[in-house]
C-alpha cells in the first residue's frame, strides 16, 4: 500500500452556530484559545501541501461558512490546481453562498442529515430549525447545479432512521451518502451510553452491504466502520458474488477500512496534523515543520502504517490489511491507538 495523502480535512475555524451532541471538536460560536488563522497563513499552508502532494482538500470546521474569507481560501487552492471541497451544516447557505461556492471552484459540498424528520435531526443537532436549514441548502444546491453528498451519524437514538434516511437522501439528488458510526471524542464522549453495541453494529453493516449491493444511482459508504470491509469479503465469498464497488473522485476509494494517517488526515485550526477527524493526537504542526516532514516521518503515522504492530484481535486478524480496526475508536476507548477495535465482535481465524 502506498501511503500518500489523498484526502485532507482542514478545520479552518472551530466556531460553529450549532452544538451537535456528537461534535468531535466541541465547537461553540465563540471559542477561546483557538482563533482562526489568517488568510496569508491559509495560503502558506496550501502552498506547503501542494509542493508535496495534491490531495482533496475539504474546508471544514466548526462551520466554515462563519469565515468571511472561506471562498478566498477555496479560490487560492483551486488556483493551485487542487480539488477543493466544503463541509457545512447547511444552515447558513444562501444564494450568495451558492455563488461563492461556484466562483471559488469548490467541486463538492458535504452536508449533515441525521434524521429523516425535523424532530430527529434537530434533536441530534441541538437546534430547532436545523433540519429546515439543511433542506433549504439542498434546494439551493439543486437549483444552482452544485454537487453535494450527505453525511449521517448514527447512535442508538437514531439508528432506526437509516432506511428512511437512505430513501430521503436518494430522493434529494445527493451524489453520495456516507454513514458515520460515532467515535466518542470531543462532545461525543458525553453520549457513550448511546453508542451502538457490537451486535447491532454488525447488523447495521450487514444491512449496508445489502443496500450497497442493490444501489444503482447513489454511492454509499460506511465511515469509521472499517470492519465493513471484512464483511464485504466474507459475504461476497459466501454468496459467490463479485461485489464491484463504485467510487467517487472526491473520496478515498473503497478498498480498505481505517485510513487514518495512511491516506487521510486532519489539520486543525491550530495547525496540528491529526491522523483523522476523530483522532485527537498530533503528529506534528504545520506552523513548525513542513507537511511533508510530518507525513513521512512522524512516529505516530509510521506506527499506524505498521499493521504488524497492532495488538490483540486486530494484530492476529487475517483481515487486518483490509480493515485495520478504527484506530480513533481504539484510542478514545482504551488510550492505546494500536489496541484492537473495541466494537468488533469478529474472532480471528474463524
Secondary structure, DSSP 8 states (H G I E B T S, - for coil): ------EEEEE---B-S---TT-TT--BSS-SS-----HHHHHHHHHHHHTT---EEEEESS-GGGSTTHHHHHHHHHHTT-EEEEE--STT--HHHHHHHHHTT--EEEEE---SSHHHHHHHHT-TTHHHHHHHHHHHHHHHT--EEEEEEE-TTTGGGHHHHHHHHHHTT-SEEEEEE----GGGGGGGGGS--HHHHHHHHHHHHHHHHH-SSSEEEEES-TTHHHHHHHHHHHHT--------TTS--SS-S--BTTTEEEE-TTSEEESSTT---EEEETTTS-HHHHHHH-HHHHHHT-GGG--HHHHH-TTTTT----HHHHHHHHS-TTS--TT----TT-
